[in-house]
Structure formats: structure tokens, C-alpha cells
Amino acid sequence: MRYLVLVGLIVGGLLGYYVLWSHMVDQVSMQANAWIEGQRRQGREVSYDSQRLWGFPYRLSLTLTKPRWVDAQNPAGWRIEAAEITAHLQLWDLHHVIFDLPGSQRIGWREGDAERQVTIGSERFRASLVADGAGNWLRIAADLLKPQMSGTLNTWSADKLLLHVRRAGNVPPSLDIAVQADDLVLPPAADGPLGREIAHLRLVGNARGSLYGRSPEEMLGSWRDSGGILDFSTIGLEWSNLHLDGDGSLSLDKQFRPLGAMGGKMRNADAAIDALVAAGRMRSQDAAPTKAAIALLSQRDEKGVAYLPVPVTAQDGKLFLGPAALFSLPSVLPAQ
């Protein structure tokens, strides 16, 4: 009899949990549909081919196949299309949403009479969103494996890309950000003496400035003109044989080219000299005295590794190492 009671309690508990899970996953579907209807009332087009609710017993999962969002009333005509998107929630933490975006995502807009489009693909695209009780976002994170972007904007790719953004303040608008990219391949326009392949890039800092507008140019222009700036407390770079660590700030000039400065410690500076000579940007007879000067100015860190304290600046569309121009910096906007 005791065993029957125990079995009954277990079965009853499982049935109760399933009823709770079914109710909660239905609530997730209702909230998603309410958001879609709210977008439609604002004149935006939202559609998808099919919807699936799943995830029992650990998650509340909602999958939309071929979702599409279009802001037809906006002069830029923003549109976002994806192959599929899945949102995962856990019963004990409904303010933390995890997203899976397999396949490719397309972002399109209009600039005058021209249609623009960017396609972002990856082997794995996972993102998360943490919100407060009022629905305001607090933190956003993304983890992409082998991402690549093509289309109107400059083409680039990487082996791995990590992004973390946290709301820091509202007056002025401020975000704490952290970015890490491994095996990054820059656009062809950024090809320089060190090549287009960056082995490792790490940035940690704070972004300030307002962002609004109907196109990428207007949004970046509003950010720049409102005093937009990126202050980096950590800059780590491994490019060819050159290693650079430091901090600095970055903004955009009137032509939307990177503008900023940093101070750092450069290791293997001789490699940069050899690259400049190989690219024809430094005469071979100047390389030896330059390396000798570097040796005199070099210092050693606590581990005894030699480094060169150097200023790095981005201005007038070029990246400078001290007074020497390394290579040109293109606009971050599509080519006109």
C-alpha cells in the first residue's frame, strides 16, 4: 500500500509539473503573439511560416521558422529575415532568454533609391537577453562560431566572435561592452603590411553617445555628432608577429573613418619594421637604424620580456605607429 501511495505521489507530481509546464509554455506563446500584434498595430509587418512549442521538461522553447520583420513606414524600410529563431526560457528564471539562430540572417534597408542588404552567417549563433521586471533589457550577449558578413557593408569573417553589452546609464546613454575575436579576416580595403588576418583581438570598455536615424549613415552620424566615443580600458591585439596591449579611445571622423588614440606596449616591433619594408613603405637601408633605436627605447616587463612603449593613433584615414603611417583605414560605411 505504501508503494502504491509513493507511486501515486510521483505520478501525480509529474502530471502536475507537466500541467504547469504546459501552462507556462502557452504563456510564452501568448506573449510572443502579443508582441507580434503590437508590432502590427504600429504599422510593421511581422510574419513566419510555422511556430513550435517544445522543451519539456527543462525549458520553455518557442521556434519560429522563416521569421520576417519589416518596418514599411520607416523611410529606410528596415527589414530583418532569418532562417529560424528559437527562444529558450527556464521556469525558474523567466527574465533570461537564450536565442539560437541557425543558418543565415539578412538585414536590409533603403538609401534613397538604392536597396542595401547584409547577410550574416555562422556555424553557430547563440545569444542571450536579460531583462528587468518592466521588460527593459539589462544585458545582451552573443557567441558566434565562424561568423562571416557579406553584402553592402565591408566583408569580414572570423573563427570566433564574442560580444557582451550591459546597460550602464541613461544620461548620457552609456553601455559597458566587451568584444573578443579570434582569427579575424579584415575587408580587402583594410589590407596593409601586416596582412588582413588578425589572430586575436580583445576590447573591453564603455560606449557613450546617442544613436538614432533611418539608415546606418544617419545612426552613426548621430552617434558621432552627439559626442559618441568608445573608451577602452583593455586593448589586446595579436597581428602577424606583432603583439600590442594598452588602452585608449575611438570615435569616427566626418568621413566615418576610425579616429582615436591609444597608448600601449608593443612586443616584436622588429616584425612590424620587416613588414613595412616588405610592403615598400620603408626603405631597407632605414630598417637597421630603426631597429637599433627600438632596442635603445625598449623596456622590460615584470617577466623580463622586452616591449616598446608606443602611441598608436588613427586619424586622417590612416593608422599611425608613432609618426609612421602603417596603412589606410576605410570608412565603416558602404562604399559610395
C-alpha positions in Angstrom: 0.0 0.0 0.0 2.8 2.4 0.9 4.4 1.7 -2.5 1.2 2.4 -4.3 0.9 5.7 -2.4 4.5 6.6 -3.3 4.0 5.7 -6.9 0.8 7.8 -6.9 2.6 10.8 -5.5 5.3 10.5 -8.1 2.8 10.2 -10.9 0.7 13.0 -9.5 3.8 15.2 -9.2 4.9 14.5 -12.8 1.4 15.2 -14.1 1.3 18.4 -12.0 4.6 19.5 -13.4 3.5 18.8 -16.9 0.4 20.8 -16.4 2.5 23.7 -15.0 4.9 23.4 -17.9 2.1 23.4 -20.5 0.6 26.5 -18.9 3.9 28.3 -18.8 4.8 27.5 -22.4 1.4 28.6 -23.5 2.1 31.9 -21.7 5.3 32.2 -23.6 3.4 31.7 -26.9 0.8 34.3 -25.9 3.5 36.9 -25.0 5.2 36.3 -28.4 1.9 36.7 -30.2 1.1 39.8 -28.2 4.4 41.4 -29.2 3.7 40.5 -32.8 0.3 42.1 -32.7 1.7 45.1 -31.0 4.2 45.5 -33.9 1.5 45.1 -36.4 -0.6 47.9 -34.8 2.4 50.1 -35.2 2.4 49.5 -38.9 5.2 46.9 -39.0 4.9 43.6 -40.9 5.7 40.5 -38.9 5.3 37.0 -40.3 6.6 33.5 -40.0 5.9 30.1 -41.7 5.3 28.0 -38.6 5.5 28.0 -34.8 6.5 25.1 -32.5 6.4 24.9 -28.7 8.7 22.4 -27.1 11.4 22.0 -24.4 9.8 19.7 -21.8 10.8 19.1 -19.1 13.7 21.6 -18.6 12.9 24.5 -20.9 10.1 26.6 -22.3 11.1 26.8 -26.0 9.5 28.6 -28.9 10.7 28.1 -32.5 9.7 30.3 -35.4 10.7 29.2 -39.0 11.5 31.9 -41.5 10.5 34.9 -39.4 10.4 38.2 -41.1 10.1 41.8 -39.7 9.6 44.9 -41.9 9.2 48.5 -40.9 7.5 49.7 -44.0 6.6 53.1 -42.5 10.2 54.0 -41.9 11.8 55.8 -44.8 14.7 53.3 -44.7 12.3 50.4 -44.9 14.3 48.3 -42.4 13.7 44.6 -42.8 15.1 41.5 -41.0 14.8 37.9 -42.2 16.1 34.7 -40.6 16.0 31.1 -41.5 14.9 30.2 -38.0 14.9 31.6 -34.5 14.4 29.7 -31.2 13.9 31.3 -27.8 14.5 29.3 -24.6 13.4 30.2 -21.1 13.7 28.3 -17.8 10.7 28.1 -15.4 12.8 29.5 -12.5 14.2 32.4 -14.5 11.8 34.0 -16.9 13.8 37.2 -17.3 16.7 35.4 -19.0 16.1 34.4 -22.7 18.5 32.3 -24.7 18.3 32.5 -28.5 19.5 30.1 -31.2 19.8 31.5 -34.8 20.9 28.7 -37.1 21.6 29.4 -40.8 21.9 33.0 -42.1 20.2 36.3 -41.2 19.6 39.1 -43.6 19.3 42.8 -42.8 18.1 45.2 -45.5 17.3 48.9 -45.9 17.0 51.6 -48.4 19.3 54.5 -49.0 17.4 56.8 -51.5 16.6 54.6 -54.4 19.3 52.1 -53.6 18.5 48.8 -51.8 21.1 47.6 -49.3 21.4 44.2 -47.7 23.8 42.5 -45.3 23.9 38.7 -44.8 25.4 37.3 -41.6 26.1 33.6 -41.5 27.8 31.3 -38.9 28.1 27.7 -37.9 26.6 28.6 -34.5 24.9 31.8 -33.4 23.7 31.9 -29.8 22.6 35.0 -28.0 21.0 35.8 -24.6 19.0 38.7 -23.2 18.4 39.6 -19.5 15.6 42.0 -18.8 14.1 43.5 -15.6 10.6 43.1 -14.4 9.4 46.0 -16.6 10.7 44.4 -19.7 13.8 46.7 -20.1 16.9 45.0 -21.3 19.8 44.9 -18.9 22.4 42.6 -20.6 22.9 41.2 -24.1 25.5 38.6 -25.1 26.3 36.8 -28.4 28.5 33.9 -29.2 29.2 33.2 -32.9 31.3 30.4 -34.3 32.9 31.0 -37.7 30.8 34.2 -38.5 31.0 35.9 -41.8 29.3 39.0 -43.1 28.8 39.9 -46.8 26.8 42.3 -48.8 26.6 46.0 -48.9 28.9 46.6 -45.9 32.5 45.6 -45.9 33.1 41.8 -46.0 34.7 40.2 -42.9 34.9 36.8 -41.2 36.3 35.3 -38.0 36.8 31.9 -36.4 35.0 33.0 -33.2 33.3 36.2 -32.1 32.1 37.0 -28.5 30.1 40.1 -27.6 28.8 41.3 -24.2 26.8 44.5 -23.7 25.5 45.8 -20.4 23.3 48.9 -19.8 25.5 51.3 -17.8 23.5 54.6 -17.7 20.8 56.7 -19.5 22.2 60.2 -19.1 24.1 60.3 -21.3 23.3 56.9 -22.9 26.1 54.6 -21.9 27.0 50.9 -22.4 29.7 48.6 -21.0 31.0 46.4 -23.8 33.4 43.6 -24.3 34.4 42.1 -27.7 36.7 39.2 -28.5 37.5 37.9 -32.0 39.8 35.1 -33.0 41.3 34.6 -36.4 39.6 37.8 -37.8 39.9 38.5 -41.5 39.5 42.2 -42.4 37.9 43.6 -45.5 40.1 43.8 -48.6 40.1 47.6 -48.3 41.9 47.3 -45.0 44.8 45.2 -46.4 48.2 46.6 -45.1 51.7 45.5 -44.5 50.7 43.2 -41.7 48.0 41.5 -43.8 44.3 41.1 -43.3 44.4 38.3 -40.7 44.3 39.2 -37.0 45.0 36.3 -34.8 43.4 37.8 -31.7 41.5 41.0 -30.8 40.1 41.8 -27.3 38.4 45.1 -26.4 36.8 46.0 -23.0 35.4 49.4 -22.4 32.5 51.8 -22.4 30.4 53.3 -25.2 28.7 56.7 -24.8 26.5 58.7 -27.2 23.0 58.7 -28.7 22.2 56.5 -31.7 19.1 57.3 -33.9 18.3 57.7 -37.5 16.8 56.0 -40.6 19.9 54.5 -42.1 23.4 53.3 -40.9 24.9 56.6 -42.1 22.3 58.6 -40.1 22.7 56.5 -37.0 26.4 56.6 -37.0 26.4 60.3 -37.8 24.0 61.0 -34.8 26.3 59.0 -32.5 29.4 60.8 -33.7 27.8 64.3 -33.6 26.4 63.7 -30.1 29.9 63.2 -28.7 29.9 59.4 -29.3 33.1 57.8 -28.1 34.4 54.3 -27.2 36.7 54.4 -24.1 38.7 51.1 -23.9 40.3 50.1 -20.6 41.7 47.0 -22.3 43.0 46.6 -25.9 44.7 43.4 -26.8 46.0 42.7 -30.3 47.9 39.9 -31.9 48.5 40.7 -35.6 51.0 38.7 -37.5 54.1 38.6 -35.2 53.2 41.9 -33.6 51.6 41.9 -30.0 50.1 45.1 -28.6 48.4 45.7 -25.2 47.1 49.0 -24.0 44.1 51.3 -23.6 42.7 54.3 -25.5 39.6 55.8 -27.1 37.9 55.7 -30.5 35.3 57.7 -32.4 34.6 58.5 -36.1 35.7 61.4 -38.3 33.5 63.3 -40.8 34.1 60.6 -43.4 33.1 57.8 -40.9 36.7 56.6 -40.6 38.1 55.5 -37.3 39.5 58.4 -35.2 41.3 57.8 -31.9 44.5 57.2 -30.0 45.9 54.6 -27.6 49.0 54.0 -25.5 50.4 50.6 -25.3 53.2 48.1 -25.0 54.4 46.6 -28.3 56.2 43.3 -28.5 58.1 42.0 -31.5 58.3 45.5 -33.0 61.0 44.3 -35.4 58.3 42.3 -37.2 56.4 45.5 -37.9 59.6 47.0 -39.4 60.2 44.0 -41.6 56.5 44.1 -42.8 56.9 47.8 -43.7 60.0 47.1 -45.7 58.3 44.2 -47.5 55.3 46.4 -48.3 57.6 49.1 -49.7 56.6 51.6 -47.1 60.1 51.8 -45.6 63.5 51.7 -47.3 65.6 48.7 -46.4 68.5 51.0 -45.5 66.4 52.7 -42.9 65.3 49.4 -41.2 68.6 48.7 -39.4 68.9 52.1 -37.6 65.2 52.0 -36.8 65.6 48.6 -35.1 68.6 49.9 -33.3 66.5 52.8 -32.0 63.8 50.4 -30.9 66.3 48.4 -29.0 67.5 51.5 -27.1 64.0 52.6 -26.3 62.7 49.2 -25.3 61.9 48.3 -21.7 61.2 45.0 -19.9 58.1 43.9 -18.0 58.0 42.0 -14.7 58.6 38.8 -16.6 61.7 40.2 -18.3 60.1 40.3 -21.8 61.1 43.3 -23.9 58.5 45.8 -25.1 58.4 49.2 -26.7 56.1 51.8 -25.2 54.4 53.4 -28.2 51.5 55.7 -29.1 49.1 54.4 -31.8 46.7 56.9 -33.5 44.0 56.7 -36.1 43.5 60.0 -38.0 43.1 61.3 -41.5 42.1 57.8 -42.6 45.4 56.2 -41.6 46.7 54.2 -38.7 50.0 55.6 -37.3 52.5 53.9 -35.1 54.2 56.9 -33.6 54.9 59.2 -36.6 54.9 56.3 -39.1 51.8 55.6 -41.2 51.1 51.8 -41.3 48.1 51.6 -43.6 44.9 53.3 -44.7 41.6 53.0 -42.7 38.5 52.8 -44.8 35.1 54.2 -43.9 33.0 51.8 -41.8 30.0 52.6 -44.1 29.3 51.0 -47.6 31.4 52.3 -50.4 29.7 55.2 -52.2 
